[in-house]
Amino acid sequence: MDEKPQRRVAVTHPRTAAARSAAKRGVRRDVNDGTALGVTMIRSLRRAQLRLALIVGSGLLVALGGIPLLFLLDPPLREARVGGLAVGWILLGVVVFPLIWLTAWWYVRAAERNESQFVDLVERS
């Protein structure tokens, strides 16, 4: 009886460094090579960034568009003065710019958080 020797197979635990590094290379390669999984992951990141931009843009549009609407709906407010300055100028000069700055700051932090979560997902997988 001529028996062939059995082929040896290396078995690794999923938590070993070799198994983790092989998995990382796979997902990174998927993203870099543009496979279906990589394209789906990048599309998900783009959607999250677009959703964030639309939310922030819509919020600013409502806030800034609300000022003229406020003066249109309440004509005596157009003539109101505080400390010799018209209320409209106070809103435009004092309220709007810090609002835009804070919104931009929050947007950048949220966009960076989305990207960081994407990188963590790619490196963890």
Phi and psi restraints in degrees (value plus and minus 20) as a CYANA .aco file:
   2 ASP   PHI    -119.7   -79.7
   2 ASP   PSI      84.6   124.6
   3 GLU   PHI    -122.8   -82.8
   3 GLU   PSI     109.6   149.6
   4 LYS   PHI     -96.0   -56.0
   4 LYS   PSI     120.1   160.1
   5 PRO   PHI     -88.3   -48.3
   5 PRO   PSI     121.4   161.4
   6 GLN   PHI     -91.6   -51.6
   6 GLN   PSI     124.6   164.6
   7 ARG   PHI     -93.4   -53.4
   7 ARG   PSI     117.1   157.1
   8 ARG   PHI    -104.5   -64.5
   8 ARG   PSI     119.6   159.6
   9 VAL   PHI    -143.8  -103.8
   9 VAL   PSI     111.0   151.0
  10 ALA   PHI    -105.9   -65.9
  10 ALA   PSI     105.6   145.6
  11 VAL   PHI    -129.1   -89.1
  11 VAL   PSI     107.5   147.5
  12 THR   PHI    -140.6  -100.6
  12 THR   PSI     131.5   171.5
  13 HIS   PHI    -101.3   -61.3
  13 HIS   PSI     123.4   163.4
  14 PRO   PHI     -82.7   -42.7
  14 PRO   PSI     -37.5     2.5
  15 ARG   PHI    -113.5   -73.5
  15 ARG   PSI     -18.4    21.6
  16 THR   PHI     -96.4   -56.4
  16 THR   PSI     139.1   179.1
  17 ALA   PHI     -81.5   -41.5
  17 ALA   PSI     -57.8   -17.8
  18 ALA   PHI     -83.3   -43.3
  18 ALA   PSI     -62.8   -22.8
  19 ALA   PHI     -87.5   -47.5
  19 ALA   PSI     -60.8   -20.8
  20 ARG   PHI     -87.3   -47.3
  20 ARG   PSI     -62.1   -22.1
  21 SER   PHI     -88.1   -48.1
  21 SER   PSI     -54.3   -14.3
  22 ALA   PHI     -86.1   -46.1
  22 ALA   PSI     -59.3   -19.3
  23 ALA   PHI     -87.2   -47.2
  23 ALA   PSI     -59.9   -19.9
  24 LYS   PHI     -82.9   -42.9
  24 LYS   PSI     -64.8   -24.8
  25 ARG   PHI     -81.0   -41.0
  25 ARG   PSI     -53.3   -13.3
  26 GLY   PHI     -87.5   -47.5
  26 GLY   PSI     -67.0   -27.0
  27 VAL   PHI     -90.6   -50.6
  27 VAL   PSI     -61.9   -21.9
  28 ARG   PHI     -79.8   -39.8
  28 ARG   PSI     -62.0   -22.0
  29 ARG   PHI     -84.5   -44.5
  29 ARG   PSI     -59.3   -19.3
  30 ASP   PHI     -79.3   -39.3
  30 ASP   PSI     -64.4   -24.4
  31 VAL   PHI     -87.8   -47.8
  31 VAL   PSI     -66.0   -26.0
  32 ASN   PHI     -88.3   -48.3
  32 ASN   PSI     -58.4   -18.4
  33 ASP   PHI    -103.9   -63.9
  33 ASP   PSI     -31.1     8.9
  34 GLY   PHI      55.9    95.9
  34 GLY   PSI      13.8    53.8
  35 THR   PHI     -89.9   -49.9
  35 THR   PSI     154.8   194.8
  36 ALA   PHI     -78.8   -38.8
  36 ALA   PSI     -62.0   -22.0
  37 LEU   PHI     -85.8   -45.8
  37 LEU   PSI     -64.3   -24.3
  38 GLY   PHI     -82.1   -42.1
  38 GLY   PSI     -63.3   -23.3
  39 VAL   PHI     -83.6   -43.6
  39 VAL   PSI     -60.6   -20.6
  40 THR   PHI     -84.7   -44.7
  40 THR   PSI     -60.6   -20.6
  41 MET   PHI     -86.7   -46.7
  41 MET   PSI     -62.3   -22.3
  42 ILE   PHI     -87.8   -47.8
  42 ILE   PSI     -58.7   -18.7
  43 ARG   PHI     -82.5   -42.5
  43 ARG   PSI     -57.2   -17.2
  44 SER   PHI     -84.2   -44.2
  44 SER   PSI     -62.5   -22.5
  45 LEU   PHI     -82.9   -42.9
  45 LEU   PSI     -64.7   -24.7
  46 ARG   PHI     -81.8   -41.8
  46 ARG   PSI     -61.2   -21.2
  47 ARG   PHI     -83.0   -43.0
  47 ARG   PSI     -62.4   -22.4
  48 ALA   PHI     -82.5   -42.5
  48 ALA   PSI     -61.6   -21.6
  49 GLN   PHI     -88.3   -48.3
  49 GLN   PSI     -59.4   -19.4
  50 LEU   PHI     -85.9   -45.9
  50 LEU   PSI     -63.3   -23.3
  51 ARG   PHI     -79.2   -39.2
  51 ARG   PSI     -64.7   -24.7
  52 LEU   PHI     -81.7   -41.7
  52 LEU   PSI     -65.6   -25.6
  53 ALA   PHI     -83.0   -43.0
  53 ALA   PSI     -60.4   -20.4
  54 LEU   PHI     -87.0   -47.0
  54 LEU   PSI     -58.7   -18.7
  55 ILE   PHI     -85.0   -45.0
  55 ILE   PSI     -67.5   -27.5
  56 VAL   PHI     -86.0   -46.0
  56 VAL   PSI     -65.5   -25.5
  57 GLY   PHI     -82.0   -42.0
  57 GLY   PSI     -61.9   -21.9
  58 SER   PHI     -84.9   -44.9
  58 SER   PSI     -61.7   -21.7
  59 GLY   PHI     -82.1   -42.1
  59 GLY   PSI     -63.9   -23.9
  60 LEU   PHI     -86.2   -46.2
  60 LEU   PSI     -59.7   -19.7
  61 LEU   PHI     -81.7   -41.7
  61 LEU   PSI     -62.9   -22.9
  62 VAL   PHI     -86.0   -46.0
  62 VAL   PSI     -64.3   -24.3
  63 ALA   PHI     -85.5   -45.5
  63 ALA   PSI     -67.0   -27.0
  64 LEU   PHI     -94.7   -54.7
  64 LEU   PSI     -56.0   -16.0
  65 GLY   PHI     -91.9   -51.9
  65 GLY   PSI     -40.0     0.0
  66 GLY   PHI     -92.9   -52.9
  66 GLY   PSI     -43.6    -3.6
  67 ILE   PHI     -86.0   -46.0
  67 ILE   PSI     -73.5   -33.5
  68 PRO   PHI     -82.9   -42.9
  68 PRO   PSI     -55.4   -15.4
  69 LEU   PHI     -84.0   -44.0
  69 LEU   PSI     -58.3   -18.3
  70 LEU   PHI     -81.1   -41.1
  70 LEU   PSI     -63.9   -23.9
  71 PHE   PHI     -90.9   -50.9
  71 PHE   PSI     -50.2   -10.2
  72 LEU   PHI     -90.2   -50.2
  72 LEU   PSI     -60.7   -20.7
  73 LEU   PHI     -99.4   -59.4
  73 LEU   PSI     -42.1    -2.1
  74 ASP   PHI    -150.0  -110.0
  74 ASP   PSI      61.0   101.0
  75 PRO   PHI     -76.4   -36.4
  75 PRO   PSI     -57.3   -17.3
  76 PRO   PHI     -82.2   -42.2
  76 PRO   PSI     -44.1    -4.1
  77 LEU   PHI     -86.4   -46.4
  77 LEU   PSI     -48.0    -8.0
  78 ARG   PHI     -83.1   -43.1
  78 ARG   PSI     -52.9   -12.9
  79 GLU   PHI    -111.5   -71.5
  79 GLU   PSI     -29.9    10.1
  80 ALA   PHI     -86.3   -46.3
  80 ALA   PSI     123.9   163.9
  81 ARG   PHI    -151.0  -111.0
  81 ARG   PSI     125.8   165.8
  82 VAL   PHI    -148.8  -108.8
  82 VAL   PSI      96.8   136.8
  83 GLY   PHI      41.5    81.5
  83 GLY   PSI      10.6    50.6
  84 GLY   PHI      66.7   106.7
  84 GLY   PSI     -26.9    13.1
  85 LEU   PHI    -125.0   -85.0
  85 LEU   PSI     122.9   162.9
  86 ALA   PHI     -86.8   -46.8
  86 ALA   PSI     124.0   164.0
  87 VAL   PHI     -80.3   -40.3
  87 VAL   PSI     -55.9   -15.9
  88 GLY   PHI     -80.1   -40.1
  88 GLY   PSI     -63.5   -23.5
  89 TRP   PHI     -88.0   -48.0
  89 TRP   PSI     -55.6   -15.6
  90 ILE   PHI     -83.9   -43.9
  90 ILE   PSI     -65.3   -25.3
  91 LEU   PHI     -81.4   -41.4
  91 LEU   PSI     -65.7   -25.7
  92 LEU   PHI     -89.8   -49.8
  92 LEU   PSI     -57.5   -17.5
  93 GLY   PHI    -108.5   -68.5
  93 GLY   PSI     -50.0   -10.0
  94 VAL   PHI    -127.6   -87.6
  94 VAL   PSI     -56.3   -16.3
  95 VAL   PHI    -112.9   -72.9
  95 VAL   PSI     -62.4   -22.4
  96 VAL   PHI     -86.6   -46.6
  96 VAL   PSI     -67.6   -27.6
  97 PHE   PHI     -84.8   -44.8
  97 PHE   PSI     -65.4   -25.4
  98 PRO   PHI     -82.9   -42.9
  98 PRO   PSI     -54.8   -14.8
  99 LEU   PHI     -82.1   -42.1
  99 LEU   PSI     -64.7   -24.7
 100 ILE   PHI     -85.0   -45.0
 100 ILE   PSI     -63.6   -23.6
 101 TRP   PHI     -82.4   -42.4
 101 TRP   PSI     -67.3   -27.3
 102 LEU   PHI     -84.5   -44.5
 102 LEU   PSI     -58.4   -18.4
 103 THR   PHI     -85.4   -45.4
 103 THR   PSI     -62.7   -22.7
 104 ALA   PHI     -84.1   -44.1
 104 ALA   PSI     -61.7   -21.7
 105 TRP   PHI     -81.4   -41.4
 105 TRP   PSI     -65.6   -25.6
 106 TRP   PHI     -85.0   -45.0
 106 TRP   PSI     -59.9   -19.9
 107 TYR   PHI     -81.9   -41.9
 107 TYR   PSI     -65.3   -25.3
 108 VAL   PHI     -82.5   -42.5
 108 VAL   PSI     -63.5   -23.5
 109 ARG   PHI     -82.0   -42.0
 109 ARG   PSI     -63.1   -23.1
 110 ALA   PHI     -87.7   -47.7
 110 ALA   PSI     -59.7   -19.7
 111 ALA   PHI     -85.7   -45.7
 111 ALA   PSI     -61.4   -21.4
 112 GLU   PHI     -85.5   -45.5
 112 GLU   PSI     -54.9   -14.9
 113 ARG   PHI     -85.2   -45.2
 113 ARG   PSI     -61.6   -21.6
 114 ASN   PHI     -79.6   -39.6
 114 ASN   PSI     -65.7   -25.7
 115 GLU   PHI     -85.4   -45.4
 115 GLU   PSI     -59.3   -19.3
 116 SER   PHI     -83.9   -43.9
 116 SER   PSI     -60.5   -20.5
 117 GLN   PHI     -85.8   -45.8
 117 GLN   PSI     -55.8   -15.8
 118 PHE   PHI     -84.2   -44.2
 118 PHE   PSI     -66.6   -26.6
 119 VAL   PHI     -82.0   -42.0
 119 VAL   PSI     -63.1   -23.1
 120 ASP   PHI     -81.0   -41.0
 120 ASP   PSI     -60.1   -20.1
 121 LEU   PHI     -84.1   -44.1
 121 LEU   PSI     -63.3   -23.3
 122 VAL   PHI     -86.3   -46.3
 122 VAL   PSI     -63.6   -23.6
 123 GLU   PHI     -94.6   -54.6
 123 GLU   PSI     -48.9    -8.9
 124 ARG   PHI     -97.3   -57.3
 124 ARG   PSI     -53.5   -13.5
